[in-house]
Amino acid sequence: MKRIITFGTYDLLHIGHIRLLERAAKLGNHLIVGVSSDELNMSKKDRAPVYSTQDRVEIIKALKCVNEVFVEESLEKKGEYIQKFNADILVMGDDWEGKFDEFKSLCDVVYLKRTDGISTTQLIGDISERL
């Protein structure tokens, strides 16, 4: 069994998230998703997510391509999470190309192309402009 792990905030779930998760799931037969905690999101993006950690976890759990979800508390623990969940492949969007190569000693690392023209930051900006 090939176990795939990926990480993200998954705030304002959009088609780019769905496509990336579906393609990640096809690389194996068990997809594990780490959802960034509210605190982690504040530290890395300097803004609170629109949806709470628990809501985002529930949303990701509801996707048929996802087998397991956990809360990612720290960027520095990615290696620990890979080992804890016995991941064979770490999947990230290609905007992170090369940034997770340090984990190649623990598992394969794959960067998947993101969906052009869509991002959560862009969506939040578009929504704010309409208000």
MDAnalysis code that builds the backbone (N, CA, C; Angstrom):
import MDAnalysis as mda
import numpy as np

u = mda.Universe.empty(393, n_residues=131, atom_resindex=np.repeat(np.arange(131), 3), trajectory=True)
u.add_TopologyAttr("name", ["N", "CA", "C"] * 131)
u.add_TopologyAttr("resid", np.arange(1, 132))
u.add_TopologyAttr("resname", ["MET", "LYS", "ARG", "ILE", "ILE", "THR", "PHE", "GLY", "THR", "TYR", "ASP", "LEU", "LEU", "HIS", "ILE", "GLY", "HIS", "ILE", "ARG", "LEU", "LEU", "GLU", "ARG", "ALA", "ALA", "LYS", "LEU", "GLY", "ASN", "HIS", "LEU", "ILE", "VAL", "GLY", "VAL", "SER", "SER", "ASP", "GLU", "LEU", "ASN", "MET", "SER", "LYS", "LYS", "ASP", "ARG", "ALA", "PRO", "VAL", "TYR", "SER", "THR", "GLN", "ASP", "ARG", "VAL", "GLU", "ILE", "ILE", "LYS", "ALA", "LEU", "LYS", "CYS", "VAL", "ASN", "GLU", "VAL", "PHE", "VAL", "GLU", "GLU", "SER", "LEU", "GLU", "LYS", "LYS", "GLY", "GLU", "TYR", "ILE", "GLN", "LYS", "PHE", "ASN", "ALA", "ASP", "ILE", "LEU", "VAL", "MET", "GLY", "ASP", "ASP", "TRP", "GLU", "GLY", "LYS", "PHE", "ASP", "GLU", "PHE", "LYS", "SER", "LEU", "CYS", "ASP", "VAL", "VAL", "TYR", "LEU", "LYS", "ARG", "THR", "ASP", "GLY", "ILE", "SER", "THR", "THR", "GLN", "LEU", "ILE", "GLY", "ASP", "ILE", "SER", "GLU", "ARG", "LEU"])
u.atoms.positions = np.array([
    [0.851, -1.180, 0.000],
    [0.000, 0.000, 0.000],
    [0.892, 1.236, 0.000],
    [0.627, 2.148, -0.928],
    [1.372, 3.425, -0.979],
    [0.588, 4.487, -0.239],
    [1.278, 5.096, 0.739],
    [0.669, 6.140, 1.561],
    [1.202, 7.499, 1.127],
    [0.276, 8.395, 0.824],
    [0.605, 9.732, 0.345],
    [0.269, 10.726, 1.450],
    [1.148, 11.708, 1.654],
    [0.873, 12.770, 2.630],
    [1.032, 14.125, 1.953],
    [0.161, 15.043, 2.317],
    [0.259, 16.415, 1.830],
    [-0.214, 17.349, 2.933],
    [0.078, 18.618, 2.766],
    [-0.226, 19.622, 3.787],
    [-0.818, 20.858, 3.137],
    [-1.652, 21.578, 3.886],
    [-2.172, 22.836, 3.395],
    [-3.109, 23.474, 4.396],
    [-3.495, 24.701, 4.092],
    [-4.454, 25.407, 4.942],
    [-5.877, 25.031, 4.549],
    [-6.135, 24.939, 3.255],
    [-7.445, 24.558, 2.711],
    [-8.555, 25.481, 3.194],
    [-8.257, 26.775, 3.223],
    [-9.247, 27.780, 3.568],
    [-9.974, 28.163, 2.282],
    [-11.255, 28.377, 2.343],
    [-12.064, 28.651, 1.156],
    [-11.764, 27.608, 0.073],
    [-12.094, 26.380, 0.361],
    [-11.838, 25.265, -0.546],
    [-12.276, 25.622, -1.965],
    [-11.389, 25.392, -2.936],
    [-11.684, 25.718, -4.324],
    [-11.216, 24.600, -5.245],
    [-11.513, 24.745, -6.519],
    [-11.228, 23.697, -7.502],
    [-9.739, 23.348, -7.561],
    [-8.870, 24.306, -7.308],
    [-7.434, 24.017, -7.286],
    [-7.084, 23.030, -6.181],
    [-7.678, 23.214, -4.993],
    [-7.464, 22.266, -3.890],
    [-7.951, 20.872, -4.289],
    [-9.164, 20.809, -4.830],
    [-9.764, 19.519, -5.196],
    [-8.891, 18.800, -6.223],
    [-8.485, 19.497, -7.251],
    [-7.669, 18.869, -8.307],
    [-6.345, 18.362, -7.756],
    [-5.700, 19.157, -6.909],
    [-4.422, 18.736, -6.341],
    [-4.601, 17.499, -5.460],
    [-5.625, 17.496, -4.617],
    [-5.865, 16.348, -3.732],
    [-6.234, 15.098, -4.531],
    [-7.027, 15.241, -5.564],
    [-7.390, 14.089, -6.390],
    [-6.166, 13.509, -7.107],
    [-5.316, 14.387, -7.633],
    [-4.096, 13.896, -8.305],
    [-3.139, 13.260, -7.302],
    [-3.045, 13.829, -6.118],
    [-2.200, 13.242, -5.067],
    [-2.702, 11.847, -4.711],
    [-4.005, 11.713, -4.552],
    [-4.599, 10.424, -4.179],
    [-4.292, 9.343, -5.215],
    [-4.213, 9.719, -6.482],
    [-3.955, 8.745, -7.550],
    [-2.521, 8.202, -7.524],
    [-1.637, 8.837, -6.756],
    [-0.250, 8.371, -6.659],
    [-0.117, 7.172, -5.717],
    [-1.162, 6.872, -4.982],
    [-1.129, 5.758, -4.041],
    [-2.531, 5.283, -3.756],
    [-2.717, 4.680, -2.579],
    [-4.063, 4.222, -2.244],
    [-4.504, 4.640, -0.846],
    [-3.773, 5.579, -0.228],
    [-4.173, 6.105, 1.076],
    [-3.647, 7.538, 1.174],
    [-4.571, 8.515, 1.128],
    [-4.174, 9.926, 1.162],
    [-4.386, 10.491, 2.561],
    [-3.299, 11.025, 3.123],
    [-3.295, 11.643, 4.443],
    [-3.075, 13.135, 4.243],
    [-3.930, 13.958, 4.855],
    [-3.850, 15.403, 4.669],
    [-3.637, 16.091, 6.009],
    [-2.571, 16.880, 6.089],
    [-2.321, 17.723, 7.250],
    [-2.908, 19.096, 7.004],
    [-3.846, 19.496, 7.847],
    [-4.489, 20.805, 7.736],
    [-3.830, 21.740, 8.745],
    [-3.295, 22.845, 8.263],
    [-2.600, 23.808, 9.129],
    [-3.543, 24.362, 10.195],
    [-3.067, 24.377, 11.430],
    [-3.859, 24.946, 12.525],
    [-4.018, 26.445, 12.314],
    [-5.000, 27.030, 13.002],
    [-5.194, 28.483, 12.928],
    [-3.919, 29.213, 13.332],
    [-3.273, 28.733, 14.404],
    [-2.052, 29.365, 14.914],
    [-0.920, 29.290, 13.893],
    [-0.767, 28.136, 13.266],
    [0.270, 27.976, 12.247],
    [-0.013, 28.905, 11.070],
    [-1.259, 28.982, 10.660],
    [-1.620, 29.859, 9.550],
    [-1.308, 31.311, 9.875],
    [-1.604, 31.730, 11.106],
    [-1.294, 33.113, 11.524],
    [0.209, 33.368, 11.439],
    [1.014, 32.391, 11.849],
    [2.459, 32.588, 11.866],
    [3.056, 32.614, 10.460],
    [2.481, 31.848, 9.523],
    [3.081, 31.805, 8.185],
    [2.448, 32.781, 7.199],
    [1.187, 33.157, 7.401],
    [0.515, 34.052, 6.452],
    [0.121, 35.387, 7.075],
    [0.304, 35.497, 8.367],
    [-0.005, 36.726, 9.095],
    [-1.473, 37.139, 8.968],
    [-2.342, 36.130, 8.849],
    [-3.784, 36.388, 8.873],
    [-4.489, 35.116, 9.325],
    [-5.626, 35.313, 9.953],
    [-6.423, 34.170, 10.390],
    [-7.163, 33.585, 9.190],
    [-7.336, 32.271, 9.167],
    [-8.147, 31.678, 8.101],
    [-9.603, 32.130, 8.237],
    [-10.332, 32.048, 7.163],
    [-11.756, 32.372, 7.186],
    [-12.501, 31.329, 8.011],
    [-12.180, 30.050, 7.786],
    [-12.794, 28.949, 8.518],
    [-11.862, 28.476, 9.628],
    [-12.437, 28.016, 10.727],
    [-11.639, 27.514, 11.849],
    [-10.923, 26.220, 11.468],
    [-9.937, 25.862, 12.260],
    [-9.217, 24.604, 12.039],
    [-10.206, 23.451, 11.968],
    [-11.094, 23.367, 12.946],
    [-12.018, 22.230, 13.005],
    [-12.928, 22.179, 11.788],
    [-13.401, 23.331, 11.329],
    [-14.247, 23.361, 10.129],
    [-13.457, 22.897, 8.906],
    [-12.218, 23.365, 8.777],
    [-11.398, 22.970, 7.624],
    [-11.082, 21.483, 7.654],
    [-10.833, 20.932, 8.853],
    [-10.606, 19.486, 8.986],
    [-11.845, 18.722, 8.522],
    [-13.027, 19.137, 8.964],
    [-14.268, 18.460, 8.570],
    [-14.497, 18.534, 7.067],
    [-14.221, 19.685, 6.478],
    [-14.399, 19.855, 5.032],
    [-13.490, 18.885, 4.279],
    [-12.217, 18.813, 4.661],
    [-11.266, 17.926, 3.975],
    [-11.629, 16.456, 4.215],
    [-12.055, 16.112, 5.422],
    [-12.481, 14.727, 5.721],
    [-13.630, 14.289, 4.834],
    [-14.474, 15.228, 4.418],
    [-15.657, 14.897, 3.627],
    [-15.333, 14.545, 2.171],
    [-14.124, 14.834, 1.732],
    [-13.753, 14.549, 0.342],
    [-13.502, 13.060, 0.158],
    [-14.067, 12.482, -0.900],
    [-13.956, 11.033, -1.098],
    [-12.529, 10.570, -1.406],
    [-11.676, 11.458, -1.889],
    [-10.298, 11.058, -2.207],
    [-9.391, 11.046, -0.972],
    [-9.872, 11.569, 0.157],
    [-9.061, 11.695, 1.378],
    [-9.408, 10.560, 2.345],
    [-8.360, 9.897, 2.860],
    [-8.562, 8.794, 3.801],
    [-8.356, 9.174, 5.256],
    [-7.494, 10.161, 5.493],
    [-7.116, 10.491, 6.871],
    [-6.728, 11.965, 6.930],
    [-7.118, 12.634, 8.024],
    [-6.823, 14.059, 8.191],
    [-6.294, 14.272, 9.604],
    [-5.311, 15.164, 9.734],
    [-4.798, 15.549, 11.042],
    [-4.485, 17.035, 11.022],
    [-4.300, 17.613, 12.197],
    [-3.973, 19.023, 12.303],
    [-2.456, 19.182, 12.338],
    [-1.934, 19.974, 11.407],
    [-0.507, 20.295, 11.369],
    [-0.270, 21.472, 12.306],
    [0.499, 21.231, 13.350],
    [0.755, 22.258, 14.370],
    [2.007, 23.084, 14.098],
    [2.967, 22.521, 13.334],
    [4.255, 23.191, 13.152],
    [4.888, 22.807, 11.822],
    [5.418, 23.799, 11.112],
    [6.133, 23.529, 9.860],
    [7.378, 22.689, 10.107],
    [7.975, 22.854, 11.272],
    [9.209, 22.146, 11.598],
    [8.983, 20.656, 11.859],
    [7.736, 20.221, 11.954],
    [7.440, 18.820, 12.259],
    [7.087, 17.988, 11.024],
    [7.280, 18.532, 9.828],
    [6.900, 17.782, 8.627],
    [7.575, 16.413, 8.584],
    [8.848, 16.362, 8.904],
    [9.561, 15.077, 8.919],
    [8.952, 14.103, 9.918],
    [8.587, 14.615, 11.081],
    [7.944, 13.771, 12.101],
    [6.606, 13.254, 11.603],
    [5.832, 14.120, 10.946],
    [4.532, 13.698, 10.421],
    [4.716, 12.627, 9.343],
    [5.691, 12.802, 8.467],
    [5.974, 11.810, 7.415],
    [6.253, 10.457, 8.055],
    [7.069, 10.450, 9.101],
    [7.404, 9.190, 9.779],
    [6.218, 8.635, 10.562],
    [5.520, 9.486, 11.287],
    [4.379, 9.043, 12.098],
    [3.320, 8.344, 11.249],
    [3.052, 8.896, 10.058],
    [2.011, 8.331, 9.200],
    [2.561, 7.350, 8.169],
    [3.855, 7.004, 8.287],
    [4.496, 6.040, 7.382],
    [4.261, 6.391, 5.911],
    [4.441, 7.657, 5.579],
    [4.192, 8.114, 4.211],
    [5.283, 7.628, 3.263],
    [4.855, 7.205, 2.094],
    [5.778, 6.799, 1.034],
    [6.100, 7.965, 0.106],
    [5.135, 8.891, -0.017],
    [5.301, 10.031, -0.921],
    [4.756, 11.289, -0.249],
    [5.548, 12.361, -0.280],
    [5.103, 13.691, 0.131],
    [4.737, 14.439, -1.141],
    [3.516, 14.975, -1.198],
    [3.059, 15.727, -2.355],
    [2.808, 17.171, -1.940],
    [3.344, 18.096, -2.741],
    [3.109, 19.522, -2.521],
    [2.870, 20.180, -3.878],
    [2.273, 21.373, -3.870],
    [2.084, 22.134, -5.098],
    [3.419, 22.611, -5.640],
    [3.477, 22.826, -6.947],
    [4.752, 23.192, -7.572],
    [5.231, 24.594, -7.208],
    [4.402, 25.374, -6.500],
    [4.882, 26.657, -5.999],
    [5.903, 26.446, -4.877],
    [5.990, 25.233, -4.361],
    [6.954, 24.874, -3.311],
    [8.135, 24.073, -3.881],
    [8.250, 24.021, -5.201],
    [9.287, 23.209, -5.862],
    [10.653, 23.364, -5.191],
    [11.236, 22.234, -4.789],
    [12.568, 22.209, -4.186],
    [12.603, 22.478, -2.696],
    [11.555, 23.062, -2.140],
    [11.583, 23.471, -0.729],
    [11.421, 22.307, 0.254],
    [10.996, 21.153, -0.257],
    [10.816, 20.002, 0.626],
    [11.723, 18.833, 0.250],
    [12.719, 19.107, -0.575],
    [13.652, 18.062, -0.997],
    [14.417, 17.455, 0.170],
    [14.507, 18.179, 1.290],
    [15.208, 17.655, 2.464],
    [14.564, 16.367, 2.986],
    [13.315, 16.100, 2.598],
    [12.615, 14.912, 3.084],
    [12.777, 13.703, 2.169],
    [13.580, 13.854, 1.106],
    [13.795, 12.744, 0.170],
    [14.462, 11.543, 0.818],
    [15.095, 11.742, 1.981],
    [15.686, 10.602, 2.694],
    [14.608, 9.813, 3.448],
    [13.425, 10.410, 3.628],
    [12.323, 9.756, 4.350],
    [11.284, 9.149, 3.410],
    [11.098, 9.792, 2.247],
    [10.082, 9.339, 1.290],
    [10.341, 10.017, -0.051],
    [9.577, 9.612, -1.066],
    [9.644, 10.320, -2.343],
    [8.966, 11.675, -2.165],
    [9.434, 12.668, -2.898],
    [8.835, 13.996, -2.842],
    [8.390, 14.362, -4.254],
    [7.099, 14.695, -4.387],
    [6.515, 15.011, -5.688],
    [5.860, 16.385, -5.611],
    [6.148, 17.221, -6.608],
    [5.531, 18.537, -6.701],
    [4.550, 18.515, -7.875],
    [3.283, 18.757, -7.583],
    [2.260, 18.740, -8.628],
    [1.927, 20.165, -9.068],
    [1.677, 20.311, -10.370],
    [1.332, 21.623, -10.924],
    [0.030, 22.112, -10.302],
    [0.056, 23.370, -9.912],
    [-1.154, 23.998, -9.362],
    [-2.088, 24.403, -10.495],
    [-3.345, 24.584, -10.159],
    [-4.330, 25.039, -11.133],
    [-4.090, 26.524, -11.403],
    [-3.846, 26.864, -12.660],
    [-3.589, 28.256, -13.036],
    [-4.789, 29.140, -12.734],
    [-4.515, 30.355, -12.287],
    [-5.537, 31.376, -12.164],
    [-6.415, 31.308, -10.938],
    [-6.057, 30.459, -9.959],
    [-6.884, 30.402, -8.757],
    [-6.009, 30.216, -7.523],
    [-6.334, 30.978, -6.485],
    [-5.675, 30.827, -5.194],
    [-6.611, 31.367, -4.122],
    [-6.432, 30.895, -2.911],
    [-7.265, 31.380, -1.812],
    [-7.046, 32.869, -1.587],
    [-5.797, 33.313, -1.647],
    [-5.495, 34.734, -1.458],
    [-6.225, 35.579, -2.499],
    [-6.198, 35.109, -3.741],
    [-6.895, 35.811, -4.822],
    [-8.401, 35.833, -4.556],
    [-8.969, 34.701, -4.138],
    [-10.408, 34.635, -3.855],
    [-10.802, 35.599, -2.741],
    [-10.016, 35.634, -1.680],
    [-10.306, 36.546, -0.569],
    [-10.276, 37.992, -1.058],
    [-9.291, 38.324, -1.885],
    [-9.207, 39.670, -2.463],
    [-10.418, 39.992, -3.325],
    [-10.818, 39.025, -4.175],
    [-11.977, 39.229, -5.041],
    [-13.253, 39.433, -4.221],
    [-13.432, 38.645, -3.193],
    [-14.615, 38.761, -2.342],
    [-14.607, 40.108, -1.618],
    [-13.453, 40.498, -1.099],
    [-13.345, 41.785, -0.372],
    [-13.708, 42.959, -1.270],
    [-13.282, 42.899, -2.535],
    [-13.587, 43.979, -3.485],
    [-15.068, 44.096, -3.764],
    [-15.788, 42.992, -3.675],
    [-17.224, 42.987, -3.983],
    [-18.078, 43.461, -2.817],
    [-17.482, 43.556, -1.642],
    [-18.271, 43.965, -0.466],
    [-18.403, 45.478, -0.361],
])
